Amino acid sequence: MRKYFGTDGIRRIANTELTPELVYKVAKAGAYVLSKHTDHTPVILIGRDTRLSGTLIESAMVAGFLSYGAKVKLLGVMPTPAVAYLTRKLKADASVVISASHNTFEFNGIKYFSNKGMKIPDGLEEEIEEIIENEERMKELIAENSKIGVAENREDLLEEYVYFFRKNFDDDMEELLTGDFKVAIDTANGATSVVADKVFNSLKIPHTIINNNPDGININDNCGSTHLEGLKKFVVENGYDLGIAYDGDGDRCLAIDEKGNEIDGDKLLAIISQNLKEKGRLQKDTVVATVMSNLGLRKYTEKSNMNIVQTKVGDRYVLEEMLKNGYNLGGEQSGHIIMLDYNPTGDGILTSLMLIKSILEKGKKASEVASIIKLYPQVLINAKVNNENKKKYEEDEEIQSEIANLEKEFEGNGRILIRPSGTEPLVRVMIEGENQEEITKKAEKLAKLIEEKSK
């Protein structure tokens, strides 16, 4: 079992668990692993979100990279997908995003990207961990004299990301924006706060932005894609046609229709897949999702003569499946939507623009466009367990018997999915079925049993 990396990089409480000393080691080891096959001085980009500890973690990473001998370009506050995009565009050897995504401000994290702008696979993360744990090897990774690296500030590169959207959407929006369509945008006081307004202004999309004043502590604080209540209220009370919510690092997007109903990742996949299929641009007529995707998405794809392929939870596994088999659309319920024709990672702003484009091309309300898919009630309950007991439920006979009994009760009209969290001391219990009240009781009962039996 890996010691530092979870399903989305390293994520811990900043300065006490994710210490500068650990970050320094992660930087040195990562620089070596990601550039050991190059014959030149490695170039590494660093971007971060708006949380208070960002510059602390950034400083430790810079020290580690420079000590190894790498050249560093500091991008400042920048969404994760922008860093991924710039990694490819600038032909950098690797990049790092310092972010804890949707978590509260006291957490921070480290996500590595390869020279292709993609999250690195499990194998490379394991190799980085092996080097961190090898003190003698770490001592060898020292640049001397003229080999010491240098860093430069390149916050100006944010404009390249803005241009990426203009290049891909300017003509479409100019043609489609003929009415009084207007959008409300919630940037979660996170990384998109520096760029969302620039993008929407450049495309002349009428909009209002809320939760766009980061102070280092208010990132994801009752706002953004994990807290949609405020955006729902704002959209309905002020007569907006659509609400858009990003998460702290900008790789997720969820939406709100004009009636205040949520458009989650499964609905976004349905809407975007329909748009691409109608244009003959959905590769192999296939959507890639995770095992957490709603049963309604499977039924929608079957009805629409599409295929659906499911992976384990994590956008990296969605991407791996897409690359392996030549698919170009995939994503997660949480709003990580990957469109490989544009960017090899989830991109909240890109997703929102594809949604807006789909709505405008249909000439319908957002609620009407989203009605192409019917979602089944789904309940997710977190069972709190110690990290070392995350997989204890797999061997417990009483828990397994309870799961088998529940599955028998559903008779094919529901399902149960249990999985340990990759980043937190939790076991997630998901139950899907036709009756919300019934599945909630079942999920709560099962989660309580897992907690009791995992002590």
C-alpha positions as MATLAB code, in Angstrom:
seq = 'MRKYFGTDGIRRIANTELTPELVYKVAKAGAYVLSKHTDHTPVILIGRDTRLSGTLIESAMVAGFLSYGAKVKLLGVMPTPAVAYLTRKLKADASVVISASHNTFEFNGIKYFSNKGMKIPDGLEEEIEEIIENEERMKELIAENSKIGVAENREDLLEEYVYFFRKNFDDDMEELLTGDFKVAIDTANGATSVVADKVFNSLKIPHTIINNNPDGININDNCGSTHLEGLKKFVVENGYDLGIAYDGDGDRCLAIDEKGNEIDGDKLLAIISQNLKEKGRLQKDTVVATVMSNLGLRKYTEKSNMNIVQTKVGDRYVLEEMLKNGYNLGGEQSGHIIMLDYNPTGDGILTSLMLIKSILEKGKKASEVASIIKLYPQVLINAKVNNENKKKYEEDEEIQSEIANLEKEFEGNGRILIRPSGTEPLVRVMIEGENQEEITKKAEKLAKLIEEKSK';
ca = [
       0.000    0.000    0.000;
       1.328    3.436   -0.930;
       2.392    5.667    1.953;
       1.962    9.143    0.487;
      -0.001    9.106   -2.769;
      -3.750    8.497   -2.868;
      -6.201    8.456   -5.773;
      -5.480   12.108   -6.568;
      -1.876   12.776   -5.645;
      -0.792   13.563   -2.089;
      -3.349   15.320    0.092;
      -2.895   16.177    3.770;
      -3.222   18.980    6.311;
      -0.651   21.581    5.328;
       2.449   22.179    7.443;
       1.677   19.490   10.031;
       1.144   16.437    7.815;
       2.161   17.837    4.440;
       5.321   19.388    5.870;
       7.879   21.478    3.948;
      10.422   18.710    4.640;
       8.204   16.088    2.994;
       7.375   18.393    0.091;
      11.091   19.028   -0.514;
      11.690   15.279   -0.784;
       8.655   14.753   -3.030;
       9.983   17.470   -5.350;
      13.493   16.024   -5.617;
      12.296   12.466   -6.114;
       9.618   13.561   -8.583;
      12.042   15.634  -10.628;
      14.320   12.624  -10.943;
      11.616   10.089  -11.843;
       9.897   12.319  -14.385;
      13.044   13.463  -16.160;
      15.542   10.589  -15.803;
      15.190    9.640  -19.473;
      15.876   13.150  -20.794;
      19.267   14.364  -21.915;
      18.712   17.992  -20.934;
      18.060   20.086  -17.846;
      14.436   19.382  -16.912;
      11.869   22.178  -17.035;
       9.036   21.913  -14.492;
       5.942   24.126  -14.162;
       4.254   24.853  -10.827;
       0.699   26.124  -10.429;
      -1.382   26.439   -7.260;
      -4.837   27.324   -6.033;
      -5.732   30.121   -3.622;
      -5.376   28.453   -0.232;
      -3.272   30.065    2.483;
      -0.593   27.372    2.517;
      -0.039   27.515   -1.240;
       3.068   29.678   -1.185;
       4.566   27.650    1.687;
       4.207   24.390   -0.237;
       5.322   26.103   -3.440;
       8.518   27.368   -1.771;
       9.416   23.885   -0.538;
       8.768   22.394   -3.981;
      10.876   25.038   -5.681;
      13.732   24.325   -3.265;
      13.537   20.610   -4.017;
      13.428   21.092   -7.786;
      16.286   23.606   -7.823;
      18.371   21.427   -5.528;
      17.991   18.617   -8.061;
      19.002   20.974  -10.863;
      15.685   21.581  -12.601;
      14.479   24.835  -14.155;
      11.189   25.989  -12.665;
       8.480   28.209  -14.125;
       6.152   29.597  -11.446;
       2.660   30.032  -12.879;
       1.105   31.428   -9.700;
      -2.591   30.847   -9.049;
      -3.835   28.825  -11.984;
      -6.479   26.116  -12.541;
      -5.252   22.540  -12.787;
      -6.319   22.146  -16.447;
      -4.441   25.329  -17.363;
      -1.247   23.840  -15.923;
      -1.863   20.606  -17.854;
      -2.462   22.557  -21.070;
       0.659   24.697  -20.650;
       2.799   21.648  -19.872;
       2.112   20.325  -23.353;
       2.194   23.681  -25.092;
       5.570   24.648  -23.601;
       6.943   21.102  -23.949;
       7.919   21.056  -20.282;
       9.235   17.835  -18.772;
       6.680   17.789  -15.974;
       4.411   19.997  -13.902;
       2.941   20.159  -10.429;
      -0.339   21.515   -9.156;
      -0.426   22.467   -5.489;
      -4.041   22.029   -4.484;
      -6.411   20.008   -2.335;
      -9.172   20.414   -4.920;
     -12.578   20.478   -3.171;
     -11.231   20.147    0.393;
     -11.294   22.963    2.936;
      -8.427   25.435    3.223;
      -6.364   23.657    5.907;
      -5.638   20.814    3.495;
      -3.240   21.032    0.587;
      -1.898   18.589   -1.930;
       0.549   17.777   -4.697;
      -0.470   16.480   -8.116;
       2.193   15.587  -10.676;
       1.625   15.781  -14.424;
       3.784   14.186  -17.095;
       5.204   15.968  -20.136;
       1.936   15.066  -21.915;
      -0.107   17.079  -19.431;
      -1.610   13.961  -17.852;
      -1.690   12.838  -14.237;
       1.123   10.363  -13.784;
       0.195    6.669  -13.392;
       0.306    4.715  -10.136;
       3.617    3.097  -11.083;
       5.476    6.401  -11.268;
       3.989    7.552   -7.966;
       5.191    4.315   -6.382;
       8.664    4.896   -7.835;
       8.724    8.403   -6.339;
       7.779    6.948   -2.947;
      10.541    4.348   -3.134;
      13.135    7.072   -3.689;
      11.746    9.252   -0.872;
      12.135    6.314    1.500;
      15.725    5.641    0.369;
      17.906    8.129    2.270;
      21.086    7.218    0.425;
      19.393    7.667   -2.954;
      17.978   11.039   -1.893;
      21.464   12.251   -0.936;
      22.666   11.480   -4.443;
      20.083   13.728   -6.087;
      22.065   16.919   -5.518;
      23.040   19.434   -8.169;
      26.387   21.111   -7.578;
      27.954   24.409   -8.587;
      26.681   25.567  -11.991;
      24.144   22.690  -12.136;
      21.861   24.229   -9.471;
      18.482   25.113  -10.964;
      16.845   28.516  -11.363;
      13.226   29.647  -11.131;
      11.304   32.346  -12.975;
       7.849   33.834  -12.527;
       5.574   33.222  -15.529;
       2.142   34.258  -14.326;
       1.724   35.929  -17.718;
       1.162   32.474  -19.245;
      -2.407   32.580  -17.923;
      -3.254   34.543  -21.082;
      -2.296   31.482  -23.165;
      -5.062   29.571  -21.407;
      -7.578   32.348  -22.131;
      -6.552   32.259  -25.780;
      -7.126   28.480  -25.843;
     -10.835   29.108  -25.196;
     -11.072   31.982  -27.639;
      -9.514   29.828  -30.334;
     -11.983   26.996  -29.776;
     -15.227   28.826  -28.942;
     -15.111   32.388  -30.271;
     -16.816   31.698  -33.614;
     -19.477   29.442  -32.081;
     -20.419   31.918  -29.367;
     -20.525   34.834  -31.774;
     -23.021   32.911  -33.893;
     -25.115   31.416  -31.079;
     -25.396   34.303  -28.585;
     -28.279   36.127  -30.202;
     -30.769   36.344  -27.313;
     -30.582   37.427  -23.684;
     -28.962   34.242  -22.379;
     -27.087   34.937  -19.133;
     -25.001   32.800  -16.806;
     -24.142   32.900  -13.101;
     -20.692   31.549  -12.212;
     -19.412   30.384   -8.811;
     -15.598   30.113   -8.748;
     -15.504   28.693   -5.177;
     -12.992   31.429   -4.232;
     -10.513   29.124   -5.913;
      -8.153   28.938   -8.870;
     -10.728   29.889  -11.521;
     -11.179   33.244   -9.767;
      -8.175   34.552  -11.724;
      -9.425   33.497  -15.153;
     -13.181   32.804  -15.418;
     -14.124   36.448  -15.902;
     -11.397   36.872  -18.552;
     -12.659   33.855  -20.507;
     -16.344   34.759  -20.410;
     -15.592   38.397  -21.255;
     -13.420   37.362  -24.197;
     -16.294   35.219  -25.546;
     -18.855   37.974  -24.816;
     -21.053   35.632  -22.756;
     -23.270   37.697  -20.413;
     -22.424   36.589  -16.880;
     -22.190   37.423  -13.204;
     -19.575   35.887  -10.937;
     -20.077   35.077   -7.256;
     -17.674   33.754   -4.599;
     -14.784   35.273   -6.489;
     -12.831   36.971   -3.688;
     -10.312   34.469   -2.302;
      -8.611   35.307    0.990;
      -6.665   32.071    1.460;
      -9.226   30.622    3.846;
     -12.592   30.832    2.062;
     -11.817   28.408   -0.785;
     -14.731   25.908   -1.096;
     -16.311   27.495    2.007;
     -20.039   26.939    1.422;
     -19.532   27.639   -2.260;
     -18.440   26.031   -5.496;
     -19.290   22.605   -6.865;
     -19.479   20.950   -3.427;
     -21.929   23.504   -1.997;
     -24.503   24.413   -4.649;
     -27.212   25.900   -2.413;
     -26.078   29.517   -2.771;
     -25.779   29.289   -6.548;
     -29.218   27.657   -6.838;
     -30.768   30.522   -4.877;
     -28.888   33.141   -6.903;
     -29.915   31.656  -10.259;
     -33.609   31.324   -9.428;
     -34.031   34.652   -7.616;
     -32.229   36.635  -10.323;
     -33.622   34.890  -13.397;
     -30.431   33.389  -14.835;
     -30.614   30.811  -17.607;
     -27.820   28.707  -16.150;
     -25.585   28.472  -13.113;
     -22.027   27.160  -13.306;
     -19.994   25.989  -10.288;
     -16.297   25.115  -10.304;
     -14.268   23.485   -7.541;
     -11.176   24.847   -5.808;
      -8.669   23.905   -8.490;
     -10.951   24.279  -11.499;
     -10.953   20.756  -12.921;
     -14.598   20.099  -12.016;
     -17.824   21.696  -13.125;
     -21.415   21.200  -12.015;
     -24.368   23.239  -13.209;
     -27.782   24.512  -12.142;
     -30.683   24.883  -14.582;
     -33.012   27.877  -14.650;
     -35.363   26.145  -12.195;
     -32.643   25.512   -9.626;
     -32.149   21.811  -10.420;
     -28.653   20.312  -10.354;
     -26.958   19.144  -13.538;
     -24.356   16.680  -12.248;
     -21.498   14.930  -14.025;
     -23.683   12.117  -15.353;
     -26.103   14.605  -16.897;
     -23.194   16.590  -18.333;
     -21.846   13.421  -19.945;
     -25.259   12.726  -21.458;
     -25.678   16.269  -22.836;
     -22.154   16.516  -24.246;
     -22.199   12.977  -25.676;
     -25.446   13.740  -27.491;
     -23.935   16.916  -28.925;
     -20.804   15.112  -30.104;
     -22.710   12.108  -31.490;
     -25.019   14.320  -33.535;
     -21.929   15.896  -35.114;
     -20.228   12.528  -35.685;
     -17.503   13.453  -33.198;
     -18.105   10.913  -30.413;
     -15.315    8.392  -30.919;
     -16.643    4.809  -31.190;
     -19.988    6.153  -29.921;
     -18.690    5.487  -26.417;
     -18.818    7.278  -23.069;
     -16.339    6.340  -20.326;
     -17.567    6.688  -16.739;
     -16.770    5.167  -13.350;
     -18.559    2.518  -11.337;
     -20.120    5.390   -9.367;
     -22.036    6.639  -12.398;
     -25.801    6.552  -12.111;
     -27.805    3.659  -13.536;
     -29.658    6.320  -15.501;
     -26.526    7.063  -17.547;
     -26.321    3.436  -18.638;
     -29.991    3.441  -19.635;
     -29.517    6.738  -21.509;
     -26.565    5.401  -23.522;
     -28.464    2.207  -24.397;
     -31.475    4.212  -25.563;
     -29.212    6.514  -27.615;
     -27.304    3.676  -29.332;
     -24.121    4.488  -27.450;
     -21.779    2.319  -25.448;
     -20.701    2.928  -21.871;
     -17.443    1.683  -20.352;
     -16.978    1.901  -16.580;
     -13.715    2.131  -14.639;
     -12.795    2.280  -10.986;
     -13.261    5.641   -9.298;
     -10.775    8.369  -10.203;
     -10.465   10.548  -13.283;
      -6.974    9.135  -13.937;
      -8.539    5.706  -14.538;
     -11.133    7.220  -16.842;
      -8.326    8.850  -18.819;
      -6.303    5.610  -18.957;
      -9.297    3.789  -20.449;
      -9.885    6.581  -22.977;
      -6.258    6.531  -24.119;
      -6.095    2.753  -24.236;
      -9.116    2.329  -26.501;
      -9.352    5.582  -28.431;
     -12.357    7.203  -26.733;
     -12.651   10.988  -26.497;
     -15.292   11.605  -23.807;
     -15.333   10.443  -20.220;
     -15.885   11.656  -16.719;
     -17.233   11.326  -13.216;
     -20.431   12.210  -11.401;
     -18.481   14.816   -9.439;
     -18.019   16.936  -12.574;
     -14.591   15.812  -13.789;
     -15.319   15.721  -17.522;
     -12.468   14.846  -19.886;
     -12.679   15.822  -23.544;
      -9.527   14.516  -25.168;
     -10.045   16.538  -28.327;
      -9.196   19.588  -26.204;
      -7.295   18.726  -23.004;
      -6.092   15.514  -21.301;
      -7.579   16.361  -17.922;
     -10.874   17.464  -16.429;
     -11.462   21.136  -17.211;
     -14.290   22.986  -15.475;
     -14.342   26.010  -17.773;
     -14.158   23.844  -20.894;
     -17.033   21.703  -19.608;
     -19.168   24.756  -18.897;
     -18.572   26.164  -22.365;
     -19.501   22.853  -23.998;
     -22.688   22.831  -21.918;
     -23.544   26.403  -22.913;
     -22.854   25.597  -26.553;
     -25.126   22.520  -26.371;
     -27.959   24.507  -24.795;
     -27.713   27.360  -27.297;
     -27.563   25.022  -30.295;
     -30.732   23.259  -29.137;
     -32.510   26.556  -28.584;
     -34.057   25.131  -25.420;
     -33.998   25.830  -21.690;
     -31.239   24.188  -19.664;
     -33.844   22.072  -17.855;
     -35.177   20.771  -21.177;
     -31.706   19.884  -22.452;
     -30.926   18.057  -19.198;
     -34.178   16.070  -19.337;
     -32.705   13.639  -21.898;
     -31.497   11.538  -18.955;
     -33.459   10.333  -15.928;
     -31.333    9.656  -12.869;
     -32.126    7.052  -10.246;
     -32.019    8.089   -6.582;
     -28.540    7.501   -5.222;
     -27.303    7.805   -1.647;
     -23.687    8.070   -0.528;
     -22.904    7.649    3.175;
     -19.381    7.851    4.588;
     -18.392    5.350    7.238;
     -15.610    6.789    9.407;
     -12.795    4.287    9.950;
      -9.103    4.339   10.755;
      -6.850    4.346    7.699;
      -5.442    0.928    8.581;
      -8.970   -0.543    8.715;
     -10.223    0.763    5.374;
     -10.409   -2.719    3.818;
     -11.490   -4.653    6.881;
     -15.089   -4.810    5.581;
     -13.967   -7.028    2.692;
     -13.190   -9.913    5.055;
     -15.952   -9.441    7.597;
     -18.606  -12.167    7.209;
     -21.431  -10.179    8.827;
     -20.865   -7.172    6.538;
     -20.616   -9.355    3.439;
     -23.790  -11.217    4.411;
     -25.654   -7.908    4.855;
     -24.489   -6.745    1.419;
     -25.629  -10.009   -0.191;
     -29.069   -9.737    1.434;
     -29.513   -6.156    0.244;
     -28.553   -7.058   -3.323;
     -31.073   -9.881   -3.279;
     -33.804   -7.462   -2.154;
     -33.155   -5.141   -5.112;
     -33.707   -7.917   -7.677;
     -31.755   -6.020  -10.304;
     -33.494   -2.657   -9.713;
     -30.714   -1.209   -7.611;
     -27.098   -1.711   -6.681;
     -24.588   -1.365   -3.858;
     -21.051   -0.091   -4.224;
     -18.587    0.085   -1.348;
     -15.096    1.518   -1.683;
     -12.421    2.955    0.606;
     -11.599    6.635    0.093;
      -8.220    7.216   -1.483;
      -7.637   10.489    0.376;
      -9.549   10.313    3.692;
     -10.131    7.824    6.569;
     -13.509    6.799    5.167;
     -15.289    3.894    3.530;
     -17.895    5.168    1.089;
     -21.213    3.309    0.954;
     -23.251    4.021   -2.177;
     -26.707    2.550   -2.721;
     -28.863    3.209   -5.772;
     -32.511    2.287   -6.214;
     -35.999    3.500   -7.002;
     -37.030    4.777   -3.554;
     -34.932    7.535   -1.962;
     -36.179    7.015    1.598;
     -35.667    3.260    1.429;
     -32.114    3.347    0.069;
     -31.110    6.078    2.551;
     -32.108    3.847    5.476;
     -30.248    0.893    3.958;
     -27.086    2.946    3.326;
     -27.091    4.417    6.843;
     -27.548    0.967    8.389;
     -24.724   -0.538    6.319;
     -22.362    2.393    7.000;
     -23.029    2.116   10.751;
     -22.255   -1.616   10.614;
     -18.965   -0.972    8.795;
     -17.986    1.660   11.370;
     -18.759   -0.703   14.272;
     -16.961   -3.673   12.746;
     -13.895   -1.612   11.726;
     -12.950   -0.396   15.192;
];
